[in-house]
Amino acid sequence: MSQHMEPSGSPAQPGVLPEHIRQNLKKYRQHAERITCLECGYVGPMGIKARIKPWYATWWGSILLAAIAASIASVLFGGIGMMAAVIVGGLASALALSGSRDIHSCPNCEADLQRR
C-alpha cells in the first residue's frame, strides 16, 4: 500500500493540509472554508485577501442615499416622510453591506479569486 508523500518527503496524514498550504494560509487573518480554485483545482480553505464593498455600502454612500431619500420624502410627505426615509435608508445600508464581495487567495497557486 503506497502512502501519499508531501514535498518534504514525510507521509501526508488524511485531513491535514500540506505544509506549503498551511504556511500560505497563515498570511491572512480571515479564511473562507471550502472554495475551488479554477486555476489549479485546489479545493479547501482560502485566505481572504480583501473585501470589496459597493459604493452605496460605504459610510459616505449611505449618508448620501439617506440625504437624498430624506430630501425627496420631506418634500412629498413632510416630517413623517423624513423619518421614514431615514429608517428606509438605514435598512438599505444594512442590506447593501451583504452585497460586499471577497477576494480570495489560493494557498496552492496564489491566484486571486473573486466570486461573481
C-alpha positions in Angstrom: 0.0 0.0 0.0 1.5 3.3 -1.0 1.2 6.5 1.0 0.9 10.0 -0.4 4.1 11.9 0.3 4.4 15.6 0.9 7.1 17.5 -1.0 9.1 17.4 2.3 9.3 13.6 2.0 7.1 12.8 5.0 3.8 10.9 4.5 0.7 13.0 4.4 -2.0 12.4 7.0 -5.6 12.4 5.9 -7.3 15.7 6.8 -4.0 17.6 7.4 -3.1 20.3 4.9 0.3 20.2 3.3 2.9 22.4 4.9 3.2 24.9 2.0 -0.6 25.5 2.1 -0.6 26.0 5.8 2.2 28.5 5.5 0.4 30.4 2.8 -2.9 30.5 4.9 -1.0 32.0 7.8 -0.6 35.2 5.8 -4.3 36.0 6.2 -6.3 36.9 9.3 -9.6 35.6 7.8 -10.3 32.5 5.8 -13.1 31.1 3.7 -13.8 27.4 4.4 -14.2 25.4 1.1 -13.6 27.0 -2.2 -12.4 25.5 -5.5 -9.6 27.3 -7.4 -10.3 27.4 -11.1 -6.6 27.9 -11.8 -5.0 24.8 -10.2 -8.0 22.7 -9.0 -7.3 23.1 -5.2 -10.3 22.6 -3.0 -10.2 23.8 0.6 -9.7 26.8 2.8 -8.5 30.0 1.2 -7.3 33.3 2.6 -9.5 36.4 2.3 -7.2 39.0 0.7 -9.6 41.9 0.5 -13.3 42.9 0.8 -14.9 44.9 -1.9 -17.9 46.9 -1.0 -20.2 48.7 -3.5 -20.2 52.5 -3.2 -23.6 52.6 -1.6 -22.4 50.3 1.2 -19.7 52.7 2.3 -20.4 55.2 5.1 -20.4 58.2 2.7 -22.6 56.4 0.2 -25.1 55.5 3.0 -25.2 59.1 4.1 -25.6 60.4 0.5 -28.5 58.0 -0.1 -30.2 58.8 3.2 -29.9 62.5 2.5 -31.4 62.2 -1.0 -34.2 60.0 0.3 -34.9 62.3 3.2 -35.0 65.4 0.9 -37.4 63.7 -1.5 -39.6 62.3 1.3 -39.8 65.6 3.2 -40.9 67.4 0.1 -43.5 64.8 -0.7 -44.7 63.7 2.8 -43.5 66.3 5.3 -41.8 65.5 8.6 -43.2 61.9 8.8 -41.7 61.2 5.4 -38.3 62.3 6.5 -38.4 59.9 9.5 -39.5 57.1 7.2 -36.7 57.9 4.7 -34.1 57.7 7.5 -35.4 54.3 8.5 -35.5 53.1 4.9 -32.0 54.4 4.3 -30.7 52.5 7.3 -32.3 49.3 6.1 -31.0 49.8 2.6 -27.5 50.3 4.0 -27.7 47.2 6.1 -28.8 45.2 3.0 -26.1 46.8 0.9 -23.5 45.5 3.4 -24.5 42.0 2.5 -23.5 42.8 -1.2 -19.8 43.0 -0.4 -17.6 40.6 -2.2 -14.4 38.9 -1.0 -11.2 38.4 -3.0 -9.8 35.0 -2.0 -6.2 33.9 -2.4 -5.5 30.3 -3.3 -2.9 28.9 -0.9 -1.7 26.4 -3.5 -1.0 28.5 -6.6 -1.5 32.0 -5.0 -4.1 33.0 -7.7 -6.6 35.7 -6.7 -10.2 34.6 -7.0 -13.4 36.7 -6.8 -16.9 35.3 -6.6 -19.4 36.9 -9.1 
